[in-house]
Every structure is written in C-alpha cells, then in structure tokens.
Amino acid sequence: MRKILTTILICIPLAHYFCKIDPIRTYDWISGIWHGIFFIPNFILSIFGDTLYKAAYYTTGYNITWWIMITPITIYILFWAALIIWVFISALQGDN
C-alpha cells in the first residue's frame, strides 16, 4: 500500500509538470499516448482542481491512443483493488 501511495505522490507532480493539458489546444495521437500514461495522476488532480485528465479538443488519433493507454491501466487497477478487497474479506472471515 505504501508503494502505491509513494508512486502516486511521485506521479502527480510529474504529471502536472510534464503533462499539463491546455484547454484551448487541439492534441494529436502522440499526446493521447502521453495523456493516457498520466491518466490516473491527472484524474486525481482534476478532482481537487481545474486540471483536465483528457483534452477538450483532440483528433481521432488522440482519442484512440488515449483509450488504448488507459484501458490496460484501468483493468490493472481494478484487478488489484478487487484482489485487495478479497484478501481483506478472507482475513476477516478467517478470524471468526
């Protein structure tokens, strides 16, 4: 858990510095890859501020590469979250 929090705390400033999304610029496919990699930190920043986690103006290539990048990341996170919940529930049931 500490490793995950440390990674997030490191990625958030990196995402803000390297991947700040300009709301009036149109982005292309290479930016979709970059923004997809930093999807989670930008999403966390968007909750607490005015940072965008996906560009407002983009090409079809951007949209395709953004989805290609975030899909495995999201599946990975959901898998580990489900595993952690399952282990926690198993541990609670084992104490009874």
C-alpha positions as CSV (number, residue, x, y, z in Angstrom):
1,M,0.0,0.0,0.0
2,R,2.8,2.4,0.8
3,K,4.4,1.6,-2.5
4,I,1.2,2.6,-4.3
5,L,0.9,5.8,-2.4
6,T,4.5,6.7,-3.0
7,T,4.1,6.1,-6.7
8,I,1.0,8.3,-6.9
9,L,2.7,11.0,-4.9
10,I,5.6,11.0,-7.3
11,C,3.5,10.8,-10.4
12,I,1.1,13.7,-9.5
13,P,3.8,16.4,-9.6
14,L,5.4,14.7,-12.7
15,A,2.0,14.7,-14.5
16,H,1.4,18.3,-13.5
17,Y,4.8,19.4,-14.8
18,F,5.2,17.3,-17.9
19,C,1.6,16.7,-18.9
20,K,-0.4,19.8,-18.1
21,I,-3.3,19.8,-20.6
22,D,-4.0,23.2,-22.2
23,P,-7.8,23.5,-22.5
24,I,-7.7,25.5,-25.8
25,R,-5.1,23.5,-27.7
26,T,-6.0,20.6,-30.1
27,Y,-4.0,17.5,-29.4
28,D,-2.9,14.7,-31.7
29,W,-2.2,11.0,-31.4
30,I,1.2,11.3,-29.7
31,S,-0.3,13.4,-27.0
32,G,-3.0,10.8,-26.5
33,I,-0.3,8.3,-25.5
34,W,1.3,10.8,-23.1
35,H,-2.0,11.8,-21.6
36,G,-3.1,8.2,-21.3
37,I,0.1,7.3,-19.4
38,F,-0.6,10.0,-16.9
39,F,-4.4,9.4,-16.7
40,I,-4.6,8.5,-13.0
41,P,-2.5,11.4,-11.7
42,N,-4.3,13.8,-13.9
43,F,-7.7,12.4,-12.8
44,I,-6.7,12.8,-9.2
45,L,-5.6,16.4,-9.9
46,S,-8.9,17.1,-11.7
47,I,-10.8,16.1,-8.6
48,F,-9.1,18.7,-6.5
49,G,-8.5,21.5,-9.1
50,D,-9.1,22.6,-12.6
51,T,-6.7,20.2,-14.3
52,L,-8.0,18.2,-17.2
53,Y,-7.5,14.5,-17.4
54,K,-8.4,14.4,-21.1
55,A,-8.0,17.2,-23.7
56,A,-11.1,19.1,-24.6
57,Y,-10.1,19.4,-28.2
58,Y,-8.5,16.4,-29.9
59,T,-8.2,14.4,-33.0
60,T,-9.5,10.9,-33.6
61,G,-5.9,9.6,-33.3
62,Y,-5.7,11.2,-29.8
63,N,-8.9,9.6,-28.8
64,I,-7.9,6.1,-30.0
65,T,-4.4,6.2,-28.4
66,W,-5.8,7.7,-25.2
67,W,-8.3,4.8,-24.8
68,I,-5.6,2.2,-25.8
69,M,-3.4,3.6,-22.9
70,I,-6.0,3.9,-20.2
71,T,-7.8,0.6,-20.8
72,P,-5.0,-1.7,-19.5
73,I,-4.1,0.7,-16.7
74,T,-7.7,0.8,-15.5
75,I,-8.1,-3.0,-15.8
76,Y,-4.9,-3.4,-13.8
77,I,-6.0,-1.1,-11.0
78,L,-9.5,-2.7,-10.8
79,F,-7.9,-6.2,-10.7
80,W,-5.6,-5.2,-7.8
81,A,-8.4,-3.4,-6.0
82,A,-10.6,-6.5,-6.2
83,L,-7.7,-8.7,-5.0
84,I,-7.1,-6.5,-2.0
85,I,-10.8,-6.5,-1.1
86,W,-10.9,-10.2,-1.5
87,V,-7.9,-10.8,0.7
88,F,-9.3,-8.4,3.3
89,I,-12.7,-10.1,3.4
90,S,-11.0,-13.5,3.6
91,A,-8.9,-12.3,6.5
92,L,-12.0,-11.1,8.3
93,Q,-13.8,-14.3,7.8
94,G,-10.8,-16.3,8.9
95,D,-10.9,-14.5,12.3
96,N,-14.4,-15.8,13.1
